[in-house]
Amino acid sequence: MSNVLTDLSDTLANTVAAAGAGVVRVEGRRRIPATGIVWSADGLIVTAHHVVSRDENIQIGLPDGRSVNAELVGRDPATDTAVLRAEADGLTPFTESNKQELGVGNLVLALGRPGKTVQATLGIVSALGDGWRTRLGGQVDRYLQTDVVMYPGFSGGPLVDAHGRLAGMNTSALMGGVSLAIPTATLARVADALARDGRMKRGFLGVSTQRVKLPDDLREQLAQKSGLLIVSTESGSPASAAGLTLGDTIVTLDNEKVRDHDDLLALLTGDRVGTAVPVGIVRGGQVQQVQVTIGERA
């Protein structure tokens, strides 16, 4: 038994030592520094949005002990993700883990570098689930919950599997009291968009809505039980320009069902910005379609 524990201990220590090459310190707020993930060899760093409270005078502490300047490339509060560009090259990015190999009960390590040396805490994957939407409307590709202890300064750091491969980015901001990791698929999608555009594009209609039950005849006709009643429209918004008005009930967008607010947010994707799409509504008891050019959320 002692040999098994010794081997496990040595393996974990070696994993941390090797993975530490992809972990940096992020000094982007007044209090304790946070952690970042080396995303590319030429200096692209991914970290948590909430640990970068300023846009200038950001410092990155590299694994070799050097401290270099960095600029903010872009941030996405909805997924608590920020991308920085450090004045450094020759860095060591992580290898992505195979999500099919990661299951509930598997060992994982949360790594941080709020100081000069890498720190680690051990835990297990406590829950896995399908994609979900954050309270700010960000789409996360997979629910990944662990029981790792999030010590101060660990937010923005990597969650790695037993092989030292990147499984996600640790954050304490998206769901209070729960240790979550933003999976690599989400990080890749958001980081690519931020590096390209400096922001995440999200669609915008300009309506306030509330979920309502549909009458029995419309339930049968539309094969859905609910829709979104428009309670107000913003002046000059895409909805207003298209003639959507108080009392209309949205039931589809681009031929996809809209049953609640989450459905609508999920359909207002960046690739629809600037595109005219059919919006199905119930007006005066009749189902109609209105063409709406999707705007971009500021």
Secondary structure, 3 states (H helix, E strand, C coil): CHHHHHHHHHHHHHHHHHHHHHEEEEECCCCCCEEEEECCCCCEEEECHHHCCCCCCEEEECCCCCEEEEEEEEEEHHHCEEEEEECCCCCCCCCECCHHHCCCCCEEEEEECCCCCCEEEEEEEEEEECCEECCCCCEECCEEEECCCCCCCCCCCEEEECCCCEEEEEECCCCCCCEEEEEHHHHHHHHHHHHHHCCCCEEECCEEEEEEECCHHHHHHHCCCEEEEEEEECCCCHHHHHCCCCCCEEEEECCEECCCHHHHHHHCEHHHCCCEEEEEEEECCEEEEEEEECEECC
